[in-house]
Each structure stands twice: as structure tokens, then as C-alpha cells.
Amino acid sequence: MDLVGRDSELATLRGALDDVAGGVGRLVLIAGDAGIGKSALVDAFRAHATAAGATWLWGAAWEDGGAPSYWPWVQVLRDAARAAEADVAARRESLGPLGPAGPGAATVDQFVLYDAVTDLLATMAGRGLVVVVLEDLHAAGPATAQLLEFVARFGRHARLLLIGTYRPAEVAADTDLSTVIRRLESGGAVLAPAPLSESGIGAVLEAHGVTAAAELVTEICERTQGNPLFVTHVARRLAAGGSPADAGLPLGLRNALRRQAASAAGTVPDVLDAAAVLGPDVRLDILSAVLDAPAESVRSVLDAATDAGLLRTDLAVPSRYAFSHTLVREALYDGIPPATLADLHLRAGHALAAAGAGPDRLAHHFLAAWPAGGAVEAAGLCRRVAELATAAHAHAEAVTALENALTAHGRIPAAEAKERCDLLVHLAAAQFSAGRTSSARKTAGLAVALAESLGDADLLSRAALQAASHLPFNAVDREVIEVLQRAEARWEGRASPSRARVLSRLAGVTATVDRDAARVIAHRAEQVALALGTDVPERDRATALSAALTARLEVTWGQHEPANALETSRRLADIAVDPAEEAAAAIWITVFGLELGDLTMADAAVQSLERIAKSERQPSLRHLALSRRATLATLRGDTTEALQLLHEARSVARGAGLPDADAVSWGQLFTVWRCADLSEDDATLMERVARDLAETSPFPLAHDAAVVQMDAARGEIELAGERFRRLMRAAGTLAHDPLYCWTLALLAEDAVLLEDADAATVLYDALLPLAGRFVVGAGAVTCLGSTSHFLGRLAALLGKPDEARAHLETAVAAHRTAGCVALLAASESALTELSSVAVVLESVGPVVTARYGAEVARLPRSLGLAYLTILVANPCKDVPAARLVALATNGSNGVVGPEVSFPWASDEVLDNAALASYRARLAGIDAELDEARDWNDGGRTDRLESERQFLLAELSGALGLGGRARRFADEAERARVNVTRAIRSAIRKLGPQAPNLAAHLDAAVTTGGRCRYDP
């Protein structure tokens, strides 16, 4: 029968295949309820695709549960092996459980597996069109959909058409799966076949030889709601002489199907019930074993059911049958009495075990058979399923399997409590990995309570370690500390890997409240780890030592030397035995690489973290990778990318219930805010979280120091000043913790912002021992650049220009080497600003006031100060000493005019012609001044007055007693000696009141025949 009412959908599929033929990979999803015709649409399209020369690769989920992870993909690759055996064989190891060896093969890294599948399909597509169909994604689990997502993304340039079908309602019930499906929908075309219209129903009836009046068609439409499967069933009933009422649709469909099954059962009444229990596909030999009945008797029933349209046969394997539709099987399954159902599942489990079925399928049957005595087998099988799922990075499936194991365990008479506690510990770990943080904490709490009641040191240690996982950075969990302390005490001094790990974690969480005690605990952890003998497995010894080295880094964080800490971090990477330890080492290398200003090293470490996160598929690792990539993007000046990454990181963290989602976001937003504008939402989030943490965090100064800048940015300078002064009163107790350097840097900026020289003095001395390293906060969440930048700003405020310049030049070089664009600009700007900071010398009456940065000195007027005033007003200019004398004598302290060239001989300073010219010009200026004053021309008056003062000063310097001309050599030497003496005397007198100014002038002022000020 031709497909009815699906012309538009078929056209879309054909168009997608045309695109693929043109070299553009396509993804098409078909979404709809059971019976809507998804499979029929795929089957109809297959004829077109194969006629076009496409290779058809097909796989479907096992609707009854119990299938191994990636089951649809296993079937697809089996088809691929038949079509391209050499291509599949060449990737045998990389394909792992999806390859020729099947689900029992050794597991491989998830990224390697995904890449191998994509490469295989792309290779096949290089030789011709390839269509991959994955049916019933709703029943396949997230892992199958994630692999489809990977292939769709990285195979988009291959001649590859990907088709997936699913039921939206069932997808929505699975949070992890629905997340992946939503991403798939955004990247592909989505077809949603509509229910059949009345005309479509009429066409179906006609195809079955039924002529129906319009009223009957309307009745069928109302009762079937246009569901093609229901409509087809009604059509068959009508063709056999029945009526719509006899079909009982839709409520009576199940009873109708059971009546059909009963009429087909013959002498073996339970055949179809047992078949329904076994699943959508049925093997004759296994069904016969379940029923303990002769195969031929069973076959006759199956053939009868096939004739009735309930089953279909596999033409390639005559001993295999399948239900014609999932709804048929469901109708039969739901009608089995509970006791019979449990017994059938138990028998199915034993039969499948004898046939070598995998643990997934066996666990499903024994779990359903618990009322009939299947709980023991179910618990063990579910644990094995969880192990396989974890190895395949299918964390959500692992959680489900462990929950099922616990359910089964609870139904075992006199079950061992230790076994239950062990399952709880594993479940907590799986929940953390799957991003179900809240559930994991509750499970860990149950495990701790049970372990303590049992008095088992190892179980309590493992449970306590789960309870101490993923703790918030900005909080102290004293209950967890106490649990870890009790777990450690259970060992009574004995050495074990678990005790070393407990001590290490205890040191880490204690460091926030008592760093001295934490250091002692960390040392003890290292001693225990090193004391483990060769009777302990090497992997366990390595894990214990890794934990102890991590504890060493945690308790010395803030008092460490970056190079030494980096060496320890590299050792951590060398001895890591699992991805979690590799990720921890990568984070530490990122931290200390950044502290050393080595962005290349940090980038390589973040790349390692990204690789691990991609492979492990754990939200916590993905959050780490995204947020640390955002840190590097900010440093390199790409704030657009940084914002995109940190937003994605926050979304991942919040979705998984990770405790530091907002804390990480605010810190990274703050770092971006320092060099770029934020949206209103981002700015609001940043400030809200910072203010909250200033009240609740064990690191209040770190957050409040940032709030000072937020207050100031809104113009609330007085409020910012009050907050800053309060912080400085508490700064004396600032601990050398992970945020010590970061806090000092922000306080330094606050001091400069508020021009608080007293605070700057304290902060400069505190920050100076950290000179040269980069400021890194909270595990590389943020990086503010070189401490030398902050020291330079403080030194400038304190009137130490030489120190400021040295620090800022160091910062400029460090930021340029590291490629920190925004930080380089800030340091260069500060250096430029420093050069523009002038010495200020002001005369008011008999007193000269000298200012330099925060220093102020007041001295009586003197010639030396007058000379200095002229030089400071004319930086980087050579001024003859004789000219300084003349200008100072005339009372000038302004800009020096054009210099007169004096001959280096004992000639007169000005010859008679020059003297006459000067006097004539003075007379002319007097006349012009009178005119300018009459016209109220202020600008002209000022210019003429400046010229007049200059000429008077020149004449004064050139004429001696009685107006006789001075001899140049005598006067120049006298001026050199006197000016030098006067300037150096003035500088010495400034020293007691303004030592930095005195030191600056002493270095910057050159005296002699010509004097010069070089700031």
C-alpha cells in the first residue's frame, strides 16, 4: 500500500538527499507519537535512497530496555561492515564496543570512539551517498544521541544523510536525553508527521477494500485521532467484517489485539505473552527455551500471529520475528497478570543468559523478575551494567543502573548492609559525574550514615570522600570536616590508600579555617602515602600520593613559590592514573603557569582540560574547561569570546547544580569589566554576587575590595572610601590564602583610586615580596596580570618615580611577552601617566611649597628654589646658568624664551649693537603696551609683557655696575658655581620633608655651565 498523507515529508527527505549528493551533509529528525508513521515514512524513503545508489545503514533502539549503550550504532556499524568490511576492520580498536567485536570489546576513550565512527562514515561517503537511520532515539539513551550529534557536526562536509526518529513525550521525560535532542533539533530539519485527515483515512480504508460513508470516516477519525496505526487496524477489522465498535479504538485497541493473539495462540497460549516479554524482536530458539516448548509448536503460533498482522518475519533469518509495531507488543505486555509477568521475566533471563546475552538485557529481565526470586541476579547485573556505562562515559545510564541495583538489593531477603553502602558510594560518584550534584550529596549522606553504623573504616572513608566532593570554594562545610575527621580516626593509625586520601581531603577543606593545622594534616597524608608498601596495588599507591601532593599545593597556596609549585603540579600530571587526576593536574599547571606569566603553558594545560572534558562528558569538567578558556580569552583581550565562554560555563554549572556557578561567573565578569563594558544583566549579576560573597565568603576582603571599585564607578566615592578604610583596618589579619595576592592587588588599585598614601605604604610593603609574578585568583578563574603593575601604581602615588618606572617597565615587558593585550595597554598608560607627573613648586609670599606625589614640603624662598622652579617649568631644556641667574633675579619662573647664543670667549656678553637693539625694542614695547591697554587687548598685553620681561632679564645679565658691559667668561663661571651651589643646597633642604622629591631632583637635575631637568 502506498504511503498516505506524507508527500511533503517525503519531498523534504528527497531534497535532503539531493543536498547530500551535492556534498553537504544533512541531519533530518522525525518526531511523533507512537503509531504516527515515523517508521513507515523511513521505509518509504528507503526505496528512493537505494534507487539513488545510497548505502543504507540502519539501527533501532531496543524498546524493552536492557540493551547496551549505543545499541542502534552497533547495528549501524554491522551494516557498515557488510558494505565496507575493510574500512571497519581498519578501525577495529578505535571502534571498541561498536566494532566487529561487539559490546563485549574493550572500552576506548569516548572522543576516540566518536571520531572513529565519524571517520568511517565519512570515508564510506567519499565513495558514494550514505544514509544512516537511527530509529526510536527516545529509547536509546543520551549516549546514542550524543554520538549522533558528534557525527552531524563533524561529518557535515561528507555526503552523509543522518535520520533519527523519536517520540517527543518520552524524550521530554529524560532530562539528559532531551538536552541533546534539543541541540540536534537546532542543527537539523525536524519533520513532525501530522495525524491523517479524513481524506487520508478514506484512502487507507479504500486501500483495504473498504468503502465507507462520510459518517463512518468521521467516526473513525474521532476515535483514532488520525493515528495511522490505529486507522490501519480499524481498516483491517472492517475488511474482515467487523465494525469500528468491535475494534474498540482507541480504548479498546489493547483488548482487540489480545483477542487476536489468543486466537492465534493455538495449543501454546503463552507464546505471544512470552514474546512480548522478550522484547520487540524474537528469536525462535530463545522463545522455545522460555516456554520449554517444542520449537515447531511455537513457530506455528508465531506464523499465525504473522498472518494476523501482529508480527512480521525477518526474511534474511526465518527463525527471527518482530512485532509489527511497538503498540502491538505494549498491548499484549500490559495485559499479562503480575505474577505471570514476573515468572516470564525470570525464565527469559535464564534463557537469555544461556544464549550469552549481555548484562544490560539480563539485568532488565531479572529486575522485573524480583517477585519471582530474581533480585540477587538483578543487583549484580545492574552493577555490571553501571560499570560498562561508566567506562563508556554514559554517566546518566550508570546512575540508572545503580539506582536499579539498589532497588534490587532492597528486595533481597537478609541483604548485606556493606553491599548496600558500597552501592550508595558508587551511586554518589555516578551522580556527581552525571551533573546531578544535589542528588549526589543526599546519596553521599546516606552512605556516610550507613558506613558509620557499620564501623567500616574503608567504607566510611570512601563515603566521606564523596561527601567532600564538589564543595563550594566560598564556603566552609564544618560537617564535612567532622565526617572526614571521624573517617580518619577509624583507621587508628594504620596506613592505607583510603586513609591517605581522607587526610589529603581533610587538609584541603581545613585550610580555609586553620592553615597551620591543615599543613600538619597534609604532611601526615604525604607520610601515609609514602609508607604504603608493595602489597598495595601500584594504582592505589599512585592515587594516594596524588591526593597528598594536591593537599600540599592546597595548604601552601598563597605562601608558595610558583616555580616550585609548578614542579609539584607536573609531578601530579606524571603520576595521574585517571582523568580526574589528570584534570586536577591541568588546573594546577594553569594556575602556576599563569603566575609565571607563561600563557603558552597555561593554554596547553587548558587544552588538556578540554580534551579530558570532551572525553569524560562530565558537566563539572566541562565547566572547568569553558571557564578557564574564558580566563585566557580575557587576558588576550578578546572580551567577546570571554563573555560567550563564561556564559556557557555558567549555564553548564547551573544545569548540573555545581556550587560555584555564580562565584566563578562574578569573578570573570569583574575581570572583563575592568577593560570593557558589560551588559546590564551581567553587571547586575557581577555586583550582586560580589556583595553577597563579601558578607558570606571566608575570603571577604577579596570580594569587598572589588566592591570598592564598583561603588566608585557609580560615583559613590565617599562610600567607597569608608568601605576601603574598613578593609584596611582588617588587612593586618589577611591570611596567605589562595586569594592573598589577588586581594592585595585589588586593595592596591583601591588605594590609588582613592589617593590614600597611608594605605599605599602598607600595601606596597606587603605586595613587594610578590613582585614579578602574575596575580591569579581562585584556581585560574581570573588573572589580573603582573604584580609589578600594581607596585608601579603604588610607587607613583607614594612619590617614588624611579621605583614606579622600574615596576611599570617590568609589567610592560611581562604583558608584552605574555600577549596580554588589555593589560599591556593599562601598564603602558600608567607608564605614560607617570612621565607626566610633574614636580610642583609654588611661591606664595615668602614661602615655597613643593609637591611631589603624596609628599609636600614648605621652605623659605631662596635662589636655589627659584632656579629649580625655572628648570621644572622647562623640562628637558638646556638653560645656561647665567641665564638662570638673570631670570631669577628678574623674578621670572615661567617658560624660557629663545636662547641667545653666547660666544665662548672673554668678549662682552652683549656687544654695543645688541645693547642698542635691546633698548630700542624695549622702548617700542612700552609704546605698544600703552596701545594694547587702551584697546583692552589682554592677549596682546600678555605677549608684550612676556617679551619685555625677557629683554630686561637679558640686559640685567649682560650689564654690571654702572651699566658697564660684563665679560662673558667671568660671569658665566661665576654663574655656574653659584647656581650649582644654590640648587644642591635647596635639594638638601627638601630632603627632611620630602625625601622622594629630593632624591628625584638630585637624580633628574644636571648643573654646570648649562642646567637641565630630565623628569
Secondary structure, 3 states (H helix, E strand, C coil): CCCCCCHHHHHHHHHHHHHHHCCCCEEEEEECCCCCCHHHHHHHHHHHHHHCCCEEEEEECCCCCCCCCCHHHHHHHHHHHHHCHHHHHHCHHHHHHHCCCCCCCCCCCHHHHHHHHHHHHHHHHCCCCEEEEEECHHHCCHHHHHHHHHHHHHCCCCCEEEEEEECHHHHHCCHHHHHHHHHHHHHCEEECCCCCCHHHHHHHHHHCCCCCCHHHHHHHHHHHCCCHHHHHHHHHHHHCCCCHHHHCCCCCHHHHHHHHHHHHHCCCCCHHHHHHHHCCEEEHHHHHHHHCCCHHHHHHHHHHHHHCCCEEECCCCCCEEEECCHHHHHHHHHCCCHHHHHHHHHHHHHHHHHCCCCHHHHHHHHHHCHHHCCHHHHHHHHHHHHHHHHHCCCHHHHHHHHHHHHHHHCCCCCCCHHHHHHHHHHHHHHHHHCCCHHHHHHHHHHHHHHHHHHCCHHHHHHHHHHHCCCCCCCCCCHHHHHHHHHHHHCCCCCCCHHHHHHHHHHHHHHCCCCHHHHHHHHHHHHHHHHHCCCCCCHHHHHHHHHHHHHHHHHHHCCCCCHHHHHHHHHHHHHHCCCHHHHHHHHHHHHHHHHHCCCHHHHHHHHHHHHHHHHHHCCHHHHHHHHHHHHHHHHHCCCHHHHHHHHHHHHHHHHHHCCCCHHHHHHHHHHHHHCCCCCCHHHHHHHHHHHHHHHHHCCCHHHHHHHHHHHHHHCCCHHHHHHHHHHHHHHHHHCCCCCCHHHHHHHHHHHHHHHCCHHHHHHHHHHHHHHCCCEEEECCCCEEEEEHHHHHHHHHHHCCCHHHHHHHHHHHHHHHHHHCCHHHHHHHHHHHHHHHCCCCEEEEECCEEEEEECCEEEEEECCHHHHHHHHHHHCCCCCEEHHHHHHHHHCCCCCCCCCCCCCCCCCCECCCHHHHHHHHHHHHHHHHHHHHHHHCCCHHHHHHHHHHHHHHHHHHHHHECHHHCECEHHHHHHHHHHHHHHHHHHHHHHHCCCCHHHHHHHHHHEECCCEEEECC
